[in-house]
Amino acid sequence: MKNGVYTSLDIGTTSIKVIVSEVLNGQMNVIGVGSERTNGISKGLIIDIDETAQSIRKAVEQAEEKAGVTIDSLIVGVPALNIEINPFHVSVDVSSANQEVNDEIIGNMVKQIRDKKVSSDQTLLSIMIEEFIVDGFDGIKDPRKMVGDQVECYGTALTVSKTVLHNIKKSVNNAGYAVDDLLFQPKAMSELIMSEDERRFGTIQIDLGGGQATVSAVHDQQVKFSTIIKEGGSNITKDISVVLNTSMKNAEKIKREVGYGFIDDEALENDQSISIDVVGQDQTVQVKESYIAEIIEARVAQIFEQIKAELDAIGALELPGGIILTGGTSAIPRIEELAEEIFNVHVKKYVPDFMGVRYPSFTNAISLVHYKANMDDIHEVMNHYVLFDEEKPSQNIVKTQDTSPAQTSVKSNKTSNENSETFIDKIKNFLTHFFD
């Protein structure tokens, strides 16, 4: 894990979250948090750039105040919206004998991947490397400084809709910040919430957000499948509001304070009544907690059934790692028991365990800084070529350490001494073969 101060941006459907983390000697500490609700996003898609930019700015300012830093650039998560995931194999001939493999050759590989795997309405987002092969020698993680006549690379290419990526960049730019890096959220999340063996043998992760659920299957350390179900925690809140004839504010409070996601004999034995305010009535109404649980369970079961259909279609439920639930809606008690009943596999929850951030709604934001801090040099180099290939760095809103030496700096105090914190230096047959 590379020392430095990292700031991540998670643009969710219902809220925008910012995390400032300091990494020192292998330890990551959260030093600032920001969260702001937004109306500029619908079902994961930015529909109002100005509204989104304003929410980003407010969330960043909250994090700045708590962390005591000035934030100039952000590690931005890209959701699995209109994502295409394709395996690739490229090969580059080394131009002259005894020439070492260098960054330029890696850049030529990225160009080949872009030419082969990117459709006209998509843009290359990220490359996940499986292995390099130099003159027939396989299993190489980083071929640079090696000598050979031919370099091959196997891996997975992630492409995203040009519209989606443009709106994300534009919103961050309009908020007054540069993009330090663009990271695929499900990949970053898998690196945080799964063990190495879970990623290798195969595990499913379900991020239950406020406006949607993101489902991803990971195998052989790579995200093999990712899709979005456009229902989430806000749908549960609406159901409670409609069925109980209470306000959305009350419904959200009820969901958080007394709601649970699975009804059994034990729950019925301990059933209690609560008083709720009903629209059009002066007196409160008594409602059983089990009745509220029925409303929640019905919606969550509907979401899980949609997810199961997607996973059954590719045989992903056969992966030995089972399912990991996270995201804000996963905080509903006993939701994992309902998941086990529907999916018929082992299910567990992931909750971040960092001082000040012990709530699953922050998993995405935490995972972005964790992934960036742990990113190896060869992926940094490939990311550089992915981000800068189609436009000159000076024209790109994506900034790297080489062009911007101080993206996050400590705010000056009342004395004349000024300190600064800087980021670490940078630039250094899919479904058919799902279990290969």
N, C-alpha and C positions, 0 to 999 in steps of 0.2 A: 504494500500500500504506500503510495507516494505522498510525502509530506506536502502540505499546502492548505489553503482555504478554498473551499468549493461551495458554489451557490447553485442550487437546482430550482427548476420551475416545472411544476406539474399543473398543466392546464386541464382541469376536469370539467365535466358537464355542469356541475352545480357550484363548484368553488375552485379557486386558484390557490395553490399552496407553494410556498417558498421555504427552502431549508438552507441555512448556512452551517456548514460543518468544517471543523478544523481537524486535519489529520496530522498527527505527530507521533513518530516512532511506532507506527503500526496501530495506533489507537485513533478511532474516529469519535469526535465529540460534537454534538449539535450545540451551536452557540447562538443561533437565531432562528426564529420561526415566524412565518407570516401566512395568513389565511384570509381570503376575501371572497365573498359570494359574488357571482356574476350572472348577468342576464344575456351576455353576448355569445353564449354557446348553446347549441341545441343538439342533443344526441351525439355529442362528441365533436361536432363540426362548428367552427367559428363562423357565426352568421353576422356578427357586428364587430368589426375590427377595432373601432374607437372605444366601444364599451369594454371589450376584452383588454385593450391596452390600458385603460383607466384602472381596471381591477388588478392587472399585473403590477402597475405602479404602486397601488395601495398596499398590495401584499409584500412587495419588495421593501417598501418604506417601513412596514412593521418589522420585517426581519432585520433591516439595517439598525433600527432603534434598539432592538433587543441584543444584537450582536456587537454593536459599537463599531460597525464597519461601513464603508461606502462601497456600494455594489455597482459595478460598471457593466458586467456581462454575466450571462446565465447559461447553465447547462440545461438544455430544454428537452423534455420528453416528447416523443412523437407517438401517438396512440396507434392501435392496430386498425385504424379506419382506412378502408381501401388499400390495405397492404397486400402486396403479392410476395410470396416466399418461393424462391426457386433455387434448386441445387445448381452448381456450376462446376465446370472444369476448364481451365485456361492453361495455355502453354506459351512461353516466351523463349526465343532463342537468344542466347548471350552473343553480343555482336562480335567479340574478338576473343581469341584464346587467352587463357589465364586472367580474364577479367573477373573481378569479384562482383557478385550480385549486389546491387545497390538500390537506393530508393527509386531511381529512375525506372529500373526494371519493374519494381513493384507498381509504380504508376502506370506502366504499359499494361500490366495485368488488369488494373482497375479499368482502364480504357476498354480492354477486350470484354470485360464483364458488362460494362455499360452498353457496349455495342450489341452484345448477344442477348441480354436479359431484360432490357428496359424498353417497354412499349412507348408509343408516342405521347400518351397521356400520363405517363408515370415518370418519376425521377428516382435515381439511385439514392437510397438513404443510408444503408449500412452493409457491411460485408462481414460475415462470420466465417472465420477460417477453420477448416478441418485439419488440413495438413499441406505442406509443401513437399515436392519431390524434386531433387536435383540429380540429374543424370541417372535416374532409376532408383536412387536412395530415398526411401519414403519415411514418413513419420517425423519430418522436420518441422519445427514450430516457427523458426525464423531463419530464412536462407541467406540473409545479408552477410557479407564478408566471406561467403563460401565461393569457391571457384567451380564452374561447370559450364557445359555447353547448352543445357536446356533446363529451364525451371518451370515446374508445373504447380498448380494450386487447385485443391478441391475445397469446396465450402458451400455456403448458402448466401444468396444475394437477396436483400430486402429492398423492395421498391415501394414508393408511396405516391399517391395522387399529387400531381403538381399543384393543384388548387389547395389541397390540405396543407402542404408544406409552405406554399406562398403565404397563406393566411396566418400560419403560426409565426413565420419570420416577420411578416409585416406588423403583426400585433406587438411582438417583442420590440421591434425597431421603433414603432410609434410610441411605445411606453418610455423610450429613451435609453434602451439597453442594447448591447451587442449580444450575439449568440456565440457563446464559447464553444459549444458542441451540440449536435443533434443526436439523441440516443433513442433507440427503439425501446419503448417502455417495457414490453413483456420480456425482452432479453435482459434488460437491467434488473427487473424484478426477480427473474429466475436466479440470477447470480447472488441475490441477497437472501431469498427465502428458502432456497433449496441447497442441500448439501451437494458436494461433488458427485457422490454416488447416485443421488436422486436425479441429477441432470444427466448422468451417464446412462443409467439403466432406463430412465424414462418416467416422467411425472407430469401431471396436469396441474396447472395453476388457474384459479378463477378469482379475478379481481372484481369484487362486487361493489361498484361505485354508486353514486347518487343517481345518475341518469342512465347508466348502462353497465353491462357486465362484460368483461374482456376474458376470453377463454383461450389458453395457450397450452400446447403440448410440447414438451421438451424431451429430446432423446439424443444421445451421443453429444451432449454439451450444446446442442443447437436447438433453436426454436424451429420446430418442423411445421407447426400449424398455429394460426392465431385468427380469431374472429371475434366479432362484437355482437352481443344480444342487446337490443336497444330498450331494455327495461332495467330499472334499478331501484334504489331505496326511495326515490321520490315517488315512484308508482305505488309503493307500499303506503307511504304517507297519504297519497290521494285516496287510496282505497279506504283507509281508516276514516278519513274526513267525510267521504261520501256515505259510507255505511252508517256511521254514527252521527251524521249531520252536525259535525263540529268543524271549527275553523282549521285551516292547514297548520297554523301555529300550534294549536292544541293537539292536532293529530301527530305532529312531529314529536312533541313532548311526550305524548302517550307511548309512541313507538319506542322512544329512547328509554323511558323510565320503567315501564311495566311490560313492554312487549317481549315475546319470546317466539321461537320459530318451530317448535315441535311439541305436540300435545300427546301425552300418554297418561296412564292411570295415576302416576305420581303427581303430574301437574294438576289433574282434576281433584285429587285428594287435598291439595294445598291451595285450591282455588280461592281467590278473594275478589271482592267487588271494589270498584273505584268510582268516584264521582267525576262526571265530565260536564262541561258546559255545552249546551246544545243550542244551535241557532234557532231563534224564534221562541225560546222558552226562558222564563225567569228562573226556574228552579233547575238545579243540576239533576242529572240522570245517573242512576247506578248501573254499571256495566261490569259483567264478570271479566276478569283477566283472561280466562280461557276463550271467551268470545273474541276478544282482541287478537289472541293468538291464532284463532281460526282464520281471521282476516289476513294476518301476516303470512301464515302457512300457505294459504291458497295462492297468494301472489308469488311467494318464493318458490313453491312447487312448480308453478307455471314457468318461471324463469329456468329452474333446473331441468325441466322436461325439454325445453328448447335447447339447452346446452347439451343434454344427453343425446338428442337427435344428431347434433353436429358431431359429437365424439363417437357415436356408434357408426356414423358414416365412414370414418377412417380407422375404426378399430382401436382408438386411443385408450379406451377403458381397460384394455389388456395390459397396458404399461404397468410394471410392478410397483411403481412409486405411489400409486393412488392419486389423491387430490389434495391440494393445499388451497384453502380459502383465505383471502385477505381483502382489503378494501373496507371502507366505512360501514357498508351494510352487513359485513361479516361479524360486526360487533353484536348483532342481535343474538341473545343467548340461545343456545341449543340449535342453532341453524345447521351446525355440522351433523347433528343427529338426523335431521331431515335429509341432508345431502347423502348420508350413508344409506338411508332407506331407498332413495331414488336411484343413486348410481351403483349401489351394491359393491362399493370398494371402500378401502380405508380412507377416511377424511380427517384432516387436522386443520387447525387455524394457525395463521402466522400473525403475530402482533409485534411491531418494532419494540426493541428494548433499549432505548436511548433516553438519557435524562431529558425530561421535558417533552419527549415524543414517544408516548407509549399508547398510541391509538392507531388502529389499522388503516384509517383514512390517510395517514401519512406514509404508508408503505412505498407508494410510487415515488414520492419526492426523496425519501431516504435512499431508495435503491439507485437513483440517478447519481448521487454523489458517491455512493459506495462503488458503483460500477466504474465511474470515471477515475476514481482514485486507484482502482485496481487494474485498470486497462494496461495491457502490455505494450511495448514499444511498436511492435509490428502492426497491431490494430490501430495505434495512434497514427502511424504513417499512412495506412490505408484510408483511415477516416479523413486525413488531410487531403488526399487525392480525390476522395469522394466529394468532399465539400467544395473544393476549389477548382474542380475540373472544368466546369462550364462557364465560370466567370473569374476574372482576375481577383486575387485576394484584396486588392485595394478597393475594389468595387463591391465586395461581398460584405454583408453585415456580420458574417461569421468571423470572429477574431481569434487569433491564436497568440500564444505567449510571445512569438517572434515579432508580431506586429503591435502588440499591446502589453507592455511589461507589467502593468499594474491594474488588473481588472477588479480586484477587491482589496481595498485598503482600509486600515484602521483609521477611524475618525480622529482628528486632532483634538487634544484636550486644551485646557485653558492656558497652559504654559506654551512657550515657543517651540517645544520639542514636538516633532511629528513622527509617528511610527506608521508603518504600512505592512500589510499582509499581502503577499502576491500568490497567484496560482503557480502550481508546479509547471516547469517547462513542458511545452508540447512539441511535437513534430520530431520528434524523435521517430432420381426420378422419385421426387418428394413423397407424395401420398403412396405412390407405387412402391417406393423403397422406404416406407416409414420406419420399419424396424431394422433396416440395413445397418 
